[in-house]
Amino acid sequence: MVPMQRRQLGNGGLVTSALGLGCMGFSQGYGPADDAESAASIRRAIELGVTMLDTAMSYGQGHNERVVGQVLAGSGILADHVQVATKFGIVRGEQGVHLDGRPEGVRSYCDASLARLGRDVIDLYYLHRVDPEVPIVETVGAMAELVHDGKVRQLGVSEVTVDQLEAAVSVHPIAAVQFEWSMLWREPELELVPAARRLGVGLVPYSPLGRGILTAALGRDGIDSSEFRRVDPRFQGDNLTRNLAQVARLQQVAVSLGITPGQLALAWLLAQGTDIVPIPGTRRVERIAENIAAGDVHLGPVDLQRLEQVVPPAGWAGDRRSFAVPATTRPSPEGSPADATAMTPYVETT
């Protein structure tokens, strides 16, 4: 395998591997946690060139950050060789889940994450969700103080509207915006992706494998056992039937290219621009290498056009369900990207 390519997020010099590792599944959402398997997966990802590990204080109520921190502490890898992105703003407790973007709480959340991670600085610190009770400019203002104090290197936001992203950038440079984006969910291409590029903000898609469905290996057991999939309209009834038909067509294209459907889905996303760093997650060590190998797949204009025709954007069905996100409704077919030229890929020129 050739060394993984590097990509820059934002204009502040944050250079990372083209594919990161989404760590949420090690603690919640997809079945019981297995710390030994999780640690092995993280180590394997680092061995294969992944430098961006994505976690959050809410994942397993701090469990996820502790797992990441323990692996890094025992890996022998210098802190500067692996970047850690974590998030605050979603608070899980005995009373349930709520949002907290109050400026006075930001520093304590950061300090707690640093302690769990066992690090002196967070490379990329996201506001996980915007608190509707707090203007985003106030939250980002408090985050900017952490940069000034050397606790955080770069700032990010997650699941925001265009207006919220513009407001955040007006306070402090934003290196990355994180949001759900995959062949299964292309709504961000209409407004958020163009706005982020206009503002110089890097793109970090989570669930780039469509919560697993784009691997063509997801069965009914995998849907029923996941707290996220089983309540998501895309995995129910006629919507699921239509989406599985799309996946079957995706698989046909993948076979013709000599790769797996999951690799094709990741390669498609990487081909949308050099400012994109997807963060696929997996609970299985053997999937790590498969996902990372997608970085070696080059899809040219003909391949992308073929995908748009064989697996049309309008063929996917169902709205999405995700906690406290601004957009859950699937665009009408008239509003969906119609072909490979609907969104101009970003190409780094400097």
C-alpha positions as a Markdown table, in Angstrom:
| # | Residue | x | y | z |
|---|---|---|---|---|
| 1 | Met | 0.0 | 0.0 | 0.0 |
| 2 | Val | 1.3 | 3.4 | -0.9 |
| 3 | Pro | 1.7 | 6.0 | 1.9 |
| 4 | Met | -1.7 | 7.7 | 2.5 |
| 5 | Gln | -2.0 | 11.1 | 0.9 |
| 6 | Arg | -2.3 | 14.2 | 3.1 |
| 7 | Arg | -4.9 | 16.9 | 3.0 |
| 8 | Gln | -5.3 | 20.3 | 4.5 |
| 9 | Leu | -8.3 | 21.3 | 6.5 |
| 10 | Gly | -8.9 | 25.0 | 6.5 |
| 11 | Asn | -6.3 | 27.7 | 6.1 |
| 12 | Gly | -4.6 | 27.4 | 9.4 |
| 13 | Gly | -2.1 | 24.6 | 8.5 |
| 14 | Leu | -3.9 | 21.6 | 9.8 |
| 15 | Val | -2.6 | 18.8 | 7.5 |
| 16 | Thr | -3.9 | 15.3 | 8.2 |
| 17 | Ser | -4.3 | 11.9 | 6.5 |
| 18 | Ala | -6.9 | 11.9 | 3.7 |
| 19 | Leu | -9.0 | 9.4 | 5.7 |
| 20 | Gly | -9.5 | 9.7 | 9.5 |
| 21 | Leu | -10.9 | 7.2 | 12.0 |
| 22 | Gly | -14.3 | 7.9 | 13.5 |
| 23 | Cys | -14.2 | 6.4 | 17.0 |
| 24 | Met | -17.8 | 6.7 | 18.2 |
| 25 | Gly | -18.7 | 3.1 | 17.5 |
| 26 | Phe | -16.1 | 2.0 | 20.0 |
| 27 | Ser | -18.4 | 3.2 | 22.8 |
| 28 | Gln | -22.0 | 3.6 | 21.5 |
| 29 | Gly | -24.5 | 3.2 | 18.8 |
| 30 | Tyr | -23.5 | -0.2 | 17.3 |
| 31 | Gly | -23.6 | -2.7 | 20.1 |
| 32 | Pro | -21.6 | -3.4 | 23.3 |
| 33 | Ala | -18.2 | -1.9 | 23.7 |
| 34 | Asp | -15.1 | -4.1 | 23.3 |
| 35 | Asp | -12.1 | -2.1 | 24.5 |
| 36 | Ala | -9.6 | -4.7 | 23.4 |
| 37 | Glu | -11.0 | -4.8 | 19.8 |
| 38 | Ser | -11.3 | -1.0 | 19.8 |
| 39 | Ala | -7.7 | -0.6 | 20.8 |
| 40 | Ala | -6.5 | -3.0 | 18.2 |
| 41 | Ser | -8.5 | -1.1 | 15.5 |
| 42 | Ile | -7.0 | 2.2 | 16.5 |
| 43 | Arg | -3.5 | 0.8 | 16.5 |
| 44 | Arg | -4.0 | -0.8 | 13.1 |
| 45 | Ala | -5.3 | 2.5 | 11.7 |
| 46 | Ile | -2.3 | 4.3 | 12.9 |
| 47 | Glu | 0.0 | 1.6 | 11.5 |
| 48 | Leu | -1.6 | 2.1 | 8.1 |
| 49 | Gly | -1.1 | 5.9 | 8.1 |
| 50 | Val | -4.2 | 7.4 | 9.7 |
| 51 | Thr | -3.3 | 10.5 | 11.6 |
| 52 | Met | -6.7 | 11.9 | 12.6 |
| 53 | Leu | -8.7 | 10.2 | 15.3 |
| 54 | Asp | -12.1 | 11.6 | 15.9 |
| 55 | Thr | -13.9 | 11.3 | 19.3 |
| 56 | Ala | -16.1 | 13.3 | 21.5 |
| 57 | Met | -16.8 | 13.8 | 25.2 |
| 58 | Ser | -20.4 | 12.5 | 24.7 |
| 59 | Tyr | -19.4 | 9.2 | 23.2 |
| 60 | Gly | -19.9 | 6.7 | 26.0 |
| 61 | Gln | -19.9 | 9.7 | 28.5 |
| 62 | Gly | -16.1 | 10.0 | 28.3 |
| 63 | His | -15.4 | 6.3 | 27.7 |
| 64 | Asn | -14.4 | 6.9 | 24.1 |
| 65 | Glu | -11.8 | 9.6 | 24.9 |
| 66 | Arg | -10.3 | 7.4 | 27.6 |
| 67 | Val | -9.9 | 4.5 | 25.1 |
| 68 | Val | -8.2 | 6.8 | 22.6 |
| 69 | Gly | -6.0 | 8.3 | 25.2 |
| 70 | Gln | -4.9 | 4.9 | 26.6 |
| 71 | Val | -4.1 | 3.6 | 23.1 |
| 72 | Leu | -2.0 | 6.7 | 22.3 |
| 73 | Ala | -0.2 | 6.6 | 25.7 |
| 74 | Gly | 0.8 | 3.0 | 25.1 |
| 75 | Ser | 1.6 | 3.2 | 21.4 |
| 76 | Gly | 5.0 | 4.8 | 21.6 |
| 77 | Ile | 3.9 | 7.3 | 18.9 |
| 78 | Leu | 4.9 | 10.9 | 19.4 |
| 79 | Ala | 2.0 | 13.2 | 20.2 |
| 80 | Asp | 2.8 | 15.3 | 17.1 |
| 81 | His | 2.4 | 12.3 | 14.8 |
| 82 | Val | -1.3 | 11.7 | 15.5 |
| 83 | Gln | -4.0 | 14.4 | 15.7 |
| 84 | Val | -6.9 | 14.1 | 18.0 |
| 85 | Ala | -10.2 | 15.8 | 17.2 |
| 86 | Thr | -12.8 | 15.8 | 20.0 |
| 87 | Lys | -16.0 | 17.7 | 20.6 |
| 88 | Phe | -18.1 | 19.2 | 23.3 |
| 89 | Gly | -21.7 | 20.5 | 23.5 |
| 90 | Ile | -23.7 | 17.2 | 23.8 |
| 91 | Val | -24.0 | 16.3 | 27.4 |
| 92 | Arg | -25.1 | 12.8 | 28.5 |
| 93 | Gly | -26.1 | 12.1 | 32.0 |
| 94 | Glu | -28.6 | 10.4 | 34.3 |
| 95 | Gln | -31.3 | 12.9 | 33.2 |
| 96 | Gly | -30.8 | 12.1 | 29.5 |
| 97 | Val | -29.1 | 14.1 | 26.8 |
| 98 | His | -29.0 | 17.8 | 26.4 |
| 99 | Leu | -27.0 | 20.6 | 24.7 |
| 100 | Asp | -24.7 | 23.0 | 26.4 |
| 101 | Gly | -22.9 | 25.7 | 24.5 |
| 102 | Arg | -22.7 | 28.2 | 27.3 |
| 103 | Pro | -19.4 | 30.1 | 27.2 |
| 104 | Glu | -18.7 | 29.6 | 30.9 |
| 105 | Gly | -18.7 | 25.9 | 30.5 |
| 106 | Val | -16.4 | 25.5 | 27.5 |
| 107 | Arg | -13.1 | 25.6 | 29.4 |
| 108 | Ser | -14.1 | 23.0 | 31.9 |
| 109 | Tyr | -15.3 | 20.7 | 29.1 |
| 110 | Cys | -12.0 | 21.1 | 27.4 |
| 111 | Asp | -10.0 | 20.5 | 30.5 |
| 112 | Ala | -12.0 | 17.3 | 31.2 |
| 113 | Ser | -11.3 | 16.0 | 27.6 |
| 114 | Leu | -7.6 | 16.8 | 27.9 |
| 115 | Ala | -7.5 | 14.8 | 31.1 |
| 116 | Arg | -9.3 | 11.8 | 29.6 |
| 117 | Leu | -7.1 | 11.9 | 26.5 |
| 118 | Gly | -3.9 | 12.3 | 28.5 |
| 119 | Arg | -2.8 | 15.1 | 26.2 |
| 120 | Asp | -1.6 | 18.7 | 26.7 |
| 121 | Val | -3.4 | 20.1 | 23.7 |
| 122 | Ile | -6.4 | 19.2 | 21.4 |
| 123 | Asp | -5.5 | 19.4 | 17.7 |
| 124 | Leu | -9.1 | 20.1 | 16.6 |
| 125 | Tyr | -11.9 | 21.1 | 19.0 |
| 126 | Tyr | -15.4 | 21.0 | 17.7 |
| 127 | Leu | -18.7 | 22.4 | 18.9 |
| 128 | His | -20.6 | 19.1 | 18.5 |
| 129 | Arg | -24.0 | 20.7 | 18.2 |
| 130 | Val | -25.2 | 24.3 | 18.4 |
| 131 | Asp | -27.0 | 25.1 | 21.6 |
| 132 | Pro | -30.3 | 26.8 | 20.5 |
| 133 | Glu | -30.2 | 28.8 | 23.8 |
| 134 | Val | -26.8 | 30.3 | 23.1 |
| 135 | Pro | -25.7 | 32.4 | 20.0 |
| 136 | Ile | -22.9 | 30.5 | 18.3 |
| 137 | Val | -20.7 | 33.5 | 18.3 |
| 138 | Glu | -20.6 | 33.4 | 22.1 |
| 139 | Thr | -19.7 | 29.7 | 22.2 |
| 140 | Val | -17.0 | 30.1 | 19.5 |
| 141 | Gly | -15.7 | 33.2 | 21.3 |
| 142 | Ala | -15.0 | 31.0 | 24.4 |
| 143 | Met | -13.4 | 28.3 | 22.2 |
| 144 | Ala | -11.1 | 31.0 | 20.7 |
| 145 | Glu | -9.8 | 31.7 | 24.2 |
| 146 | Leu | -8.7 | 28.1 | 24.4 |
| 147 | Val | -6.6 | 28.6 | 21.2 |
| 148 | His | -5.1 | 31.7 | 22.7 |
| 149 | Asp | -4.2 | 29.8 | 25.9 |
| 150 | Gly | -2.6 | 26.9 | 24.0 |
| 151 | Lys | -5.1 | 24.2 | 25.0 |
| 152 | Val | -6.5 | 23.9 | 21.5 |
| 153 | Arg | -4.8 | 24.2 | 18.1 |
| 154 | Gln | -7.7 | 24.5 | 15.7 |
| 155 | Leu | -11.5 | 25.0 | 15.9 |
| 156 | Gly | -14.3 | 23.2 | 14.2 |
| 157 | Val | -18.1 | 23.1 | 14.2 |
| 158 | Ser | -20.5 | 20.2 | 13.6 |
| 159 | Glu | -23.9 | 20.0 | 12.0 |
| 160 | Val | -24.5 | 23.7 | 11.5 |
| 161 | Thr | -26.5 | 25.8 | 9.0 |
| 162 | Val | -24.8 | 28.1 | 6.5 |
| 163 | Asp | -25.7 | 31.1 | 8.7 |
| 164 | Gln | -24.2 | 29.5 | 11.8 |
| 165 | Leu | -21.0 | 28.7 | 9.9 |
| 166 | Glu | -20.7 | 32.2 | 8.7 |
| 167 | Ala | -21.2 | 33.5 | 12.2 |
| 168 | Ala | -18.6 | 31.2 | 13.6 |
| 169 | Val | -16.0 | 32.2 | 11.0 |
| 170 | Ser | -16.7 | 35.9 | 11.8 |
| 171 | Val | -15.4 | 35.2 | 15.4 |
| 172 | His | -12.4 | 32.9 | 14.7 |
| 173 | Pro | -11.0 | 30.9 | 11.8 |
| 174 | Ile | -12.8 | 27.5 | 11.5 |
| 175 | Ala | -10.6 | 24.7 | 10.3 |
| 176 | Ala | -13.4 | 22.1 | 9.6 |
| 177 | Val | -17.1 | 21.6 | 9.6 |
| 178 | Gln | -18.3 | 18.1 | 10.3 |
| 179 | Phe | -21.6 | 16.7 | 9.0 |
| 180 | Glu | -23.2 | 13.6 | 7.6 |
| 181 | Trp | -22.3 | 13.1 | 3.9 |
| 182 | Ser | -22.2 | 10.0 | 1.8 |
| 183 | Met | -23.8 | 8.6 | -1.4 |
| 184 | Leu | -26.8 | 7.8 | 0.8 |
| 185 | Trp | -27.1 | 11.4 | 2.1 |
| 186 | Arg | -26.1 | 14.2 | -0.3 |
| 187 | Glu | -28.2 | 17.1 | 1.1 |
| 188 | Pro | -25.0 | 19.0 | 2.2 |
| 189 | Glu | -23.9 | 19.4 | -1.5 |
| 190 | Leu | -26.7 | 21.9 | -2.1 |
| 191 | Glu | -25.7 | 24.7 | 0.4 |
| 192 | Leu | -23.3 | 23.8 | 3.1 |
| 193 | Val | -20.4 | 22.4 | 1.0 |
| 194 | Pro | -20.3 | 25.4 | -1.3 |
| 195 | Ala | -20.6 | 27.8 | 1.7 |
| 196 | Ala | -17.7 | 26.1 | 3.5 |
| 197 | Arg | -15.5 | 26.3 | 0.5 |
| 198 | Arg | -16.3 | 30.0 | 0.1 |
| 199 | Leu | -15.3 | 30.5 | 3.7 |
| 200 | Gly | -12.1 | 28.4 | 3.5 |
| 201 | Val | -13.4 | 25.7 | 5.9 |
| 202 | Gly | -12.4 | 22.1 | 5.4 |
| 203 | Leu | -15.0 | 19.3 | 5.1 |
| 204 | Val | -15.1 | 16.3 | 7.5 |
| 205 | Pro | -17.9 | 13.9 | 6.5 |
| 206 | Tyr | -19.1 | 11.5 | 9.2 |
| 207 | Ser | -21.0 | 8.3 | 8.4 |
| 208 | Pro | -19.3 | 8.3 | 4.9 |
| 209 | Leu | -20.4 | 4.6 | 4.5 |
| 210 | Gly | -24.1 | 5.5 | 5.1 |
| 211 | Arg | -24.1 | 3.9 | 8.6 |
| 212 | Gly | -22.8 | 0.8 | 7.1 |
| 213 | Ile | -25.3 | 0.2 | 4.3 |
| 214 | Leu | -22.9 | 1.2 | 1.6 |
| 215 | Thr | -20.6 | -1.7 | 2.4 |
| 216 | Ala | -23.3 | -4.1 | 1.0 |
| 217 | Ala | -22.6 | -6.2 | 4.1 |
| 218 | Leu | -25.4 | -4.9 | 6.4 |
| 219 | Gly | -28.1 | -7.4 | 7.3 |
| 220 | Arg | -31.3 | -7.1 | 9.3 |
| 221 | Asp | -29.4 | -8.1 | 12.5 |
| 222 | Gly | -27.1 | -5.2 | 12.0 |
| 223 | Ile | -30.0 | -2.8 | 11.7 |
| 224 | Asp | -32.0 | -4.1 | 14.7 |
| 225 | Ser | -28.9 | -4.2 | 16.9 |
| 226 | Ser | -28.0 | -0.5 | 16.3 |
| 227 | Glu | -29.8 | 2.2 | 18.3 |
| 228 | Phe | -29.1 | 4.6 | 15.4 |
| 229 | Arg | -30.1 | 2.5 | 12.4 |
| 230 | Arg | -33.3 | 1.0 | 13.7 |
| 231 | Val | -35.0 | 4.4 | 14.3 |
| 232 | Asp | -33.7 | 5.9 | 11.0 |
| 233 | Pro | -36.3 | 6.1 | 8.2 |
| 234 | Arg | -33.7 | 5.2 | 5.7 |
| 235 | Phe | -33.5 | 1.7 | 7.2 |
| 236 | Gln | -37.2 | 1.0 | 7.4 |
| 237 | Gly | -39.9 | -0.4 | 5.1 |
| 238 | Asp | -40.0 | 0.7 | 1.5 |
| 239 | Asn | -37.1 | 3.1 | 2.0 |
| 240 | Leu | -34.8 | 0.3 | 3.0 |
| 241 | Thr | -35.9 | -1.8 | 0.0 |
| 242 | Arg | -35.1 | 1.1 | -2.4 |
| 243 | Asn | -31.8 | 1.8 | -0.7 |
| 244 | Leu | -30.7 | -1.8 | -0.9 |
| 245 | Ala | -31.5 | -1.8 | -4.6 |
| 246 | Gln | -29.2 | 1.2 | -4.9 |
| 247 | Val | -26.5 | -0.6 | -3.0 |
| 248 | Ala | -26.8 | -3.7 | -5.3 |
| 249 | Arg | -26.1 | -1.4 | -8.2 |
| 250 | Leu | -23.2 | 0.2 | -6.3 |
| 251 | Gln | -21.8 | -3.3 | -5.8 |
| 252 | Gln | -22.0 | -4.1 | -9.5 |
| 253 | Val | -19.9 | -1.0 | -10.3 |
| 254 | Ala | -17.4 | -1.9 | -7.5 |
| 255 | Val | -17.0 | -5.4 | -8.8 |
| 256 | Ser | -16.2 | -4.1 | -12.3 |
| 257 | Leu | -13.5 | -1.9 | -10.7 |
| 258 | Gly | -12.1 | -4.7 | -8.6 |
| 259 | Ile | -12.8 | -3.0 | -5.3 |
| 260 | Thr | -15.5 | -3.4 | -2.5 |
| 261 | Pro | -18.7 | -1.3 | -2.4 |
| 262 | Gly | -17.4 | 0.4 | 0.7 |
| 263 | Gln | -14.1 | 1.4 | -0.9 |
| 264 | Leu | -16.1 | 2.7 | -3.9 |
| 265 | Ala | -18.3 | 4.8 | -1.6 |
| 266 | Leu | -15.2 | 6.3 | 0.2 |
| 267 | Ala | -13.3 | 6.9 | -3.1 |
| 268 | Trp | -16.4 | 8.7 | -4.5 |
| 269 | Leu | -16.4 | 11.0 | -1.5 |
| 270 | Leu | -12.6 | 11.6 | -1.7 |
| 271 | Ala | -13.0 | 12.5 | -5.4 |
| 272 | Gln | -15.4 | 15.3 | -4.6 |
| 273 | Gly | -12.4 | 17.5 | -3.6 |
| 274 | Thr | -9.1 | 17.7 | -1.9 |
| 275 | Asp | -10.5 | 19.6 | 1.0 |
| 276 | Ile | -12.5 | 16.5 | 2.2 |
| 277 | Val | -11.3 | 14.2 | 5.0 |
| 278 | Pro | -13.9 | 11.5 | 5.6 |
| 279 | Ile | -13.9 | 9.7 | 9.0 |
| 280 | Pro | -15.3 | 6.2 | 8.5 |
| 281 | Gly | -15.7 | 4.2 | 11.7 |
| 282 | Thr | -15.6 | 0.4 | 12.2 |
| 283 | Arg | -15.6 | -1.9 | 15.1 |
| 284 | Arg | -13.7 | -4.6 | 13.3 |
| 285 | Val | -9.9 | -4.6 | 12.8 |
| 286 | Glu | -10.1 | -6.3 | 9.4 |
| 287 | Arg | -12.3 | -3.5 | 8.1 |
| 288 | Ile | -9.6 | -0.9 | 8.9 |
| 289 | Ala | -7.3 | -1.9 | 6.1 |
| 290 | Glu | -10.2 | -2.2 | 3.6 |
| 291 | Asn | -11.4 | 1.3 | 4.4 |
| 292 | Ile | -7.9 | 2.8 | 4.2 |
| 293 | Ala | -7.2 | 1.2 | 0.8 |
| 294 | Ala | -10.0 | 3.4 | -0.6 |
| 295 | Gly | -7.4 | 6.2 | -0.5 |
| 296 | Asp | -5.5 | 4.4 | -3.3 |
| 297 | Val | -8.5 | 4.3 | -5.6 |
| 298 | His | -8.6 | 6.9 | -8.3 |
| 299 | Leu | -12.0 | 7.7 | -9.8 |
| 300 | Gly | -11.8 | 9.7 | -13.0 |
| 301 | Pro | -14.6 | 11.8 | -14.6 |
| 302 | Val | -15.9 | 8.8 | -16.5 |
| 303 | Asp | -16.1 | 6.7 | -13.4 |
| 304 | Leu | -18.0 | 9.5 | -11.5 |
| 305 | Gln | -20.4 | 10.0 | -14.4 |
| 306 | Arg | -21.1 | 6.3 | -14.5 |
| 307 | Leu | -21.9 | 6.3 | -10.8 |
| 308 | Glu | -24.3 | 9.1 | -11.1 |
| 309 | Gln | -26.1 | 7.2 | -13.9 |
| 310 | Val | -26.1 | 3.8 | -12.3 |
| 311 | Val | -26.6 | 4.9 | -8.7 |
| 312 | Pro | -28.6 | 8.1 | -9.2 |
| 313 | Pro | -28.9 | 10.5 | -6.3 |
| 314 | Ala | -32.7 | 10.5 | -6.6 |
| 315 | Gly | -32.8 | 6.8 | -6.2 |
| 316 | Trp | -32.0 | 6.9 | -2.4 |
| 317 | Ala | -35.0 | 7.1 | -0.1 |
| 318 | Gly | -36.0 | 8.2 | 3.4 |
| 319 | Asp | -35.2 | 11.2 | 5.6 |
| 320 | Arg | -32.5 | 10.9 | 8.3 |
| 321 | Arg | -32.7 | 10.8 | 12.0 |
| 322 | Ser | -29.9 | 12.2 | 14.0 |
| 323 | Phe | -29.7 | 14.1 | 17.3 |
| 324 | Ala | -30.1 | 17.9 | 17.1 |
| 325 | Val | -29.2 | 18.3 | 13.5 |
| 326 | Pro | -30.4 | 21.3 | 11.4 |
| 327 | Ala | -31.5 | 19.2 | 8.3 |
| 328 | Thr | -33.3 | 15.9 | 8.4 |
| 329 | Thr | -35.5 | 16.0 | 5.3 |
| 330 | Arg | -34.3 | 14.6 | 2.1 |
| 331 | Pro | -34.4 | 17.1 | -0.8 |
| 332 | Ser | -36.9 | 16.6 | -3.5 |
| 333 | Pro | -35.5 | 15.0 | -6.7 |
| 334 | Glu | -35.6 | 18.4 | -8.3 |
| 335 | Gly | -33.2 | 19.7 | -5.7 |
| 336 | Ser | -30.8 | 16.8 | -5.7 |
| 337 | Pro | -27.5 | 17.0 | -7.5 |
| 338 | Ala | -28.4 | 15.7 | -11.0 |
| 339 | Asp | -25.0 | 14.7 | -12.3 |
| 340 | Ala | -21.3 | 14.7 | -11.7 |
| 341 | Thr | -21.0 | 18.4 | -12.6 |
| 342 | Ala | -23.7 | 19.6 | -10.2 |
| 343 | Met | -21.0 | 20.3 | -7.6 |
| 344 | Thr | -17.6 | 21.6 | -8.7 |
| 345 | Pro | -14.9 | 19.6 | -6.9 |
| 346 | Tyr | -12.5 | 21.7 | -4.9 |
| 347 | Val | -8.8 | 21.3 | -5.9 |
| 348 | Glu | -6.1 | 22.7 | -3.7 |
| 349 | Thr | -4.0 | 25.1 | -5.6 |
| 350 | Thr | -1.5 | 26.3 | -2.9 |
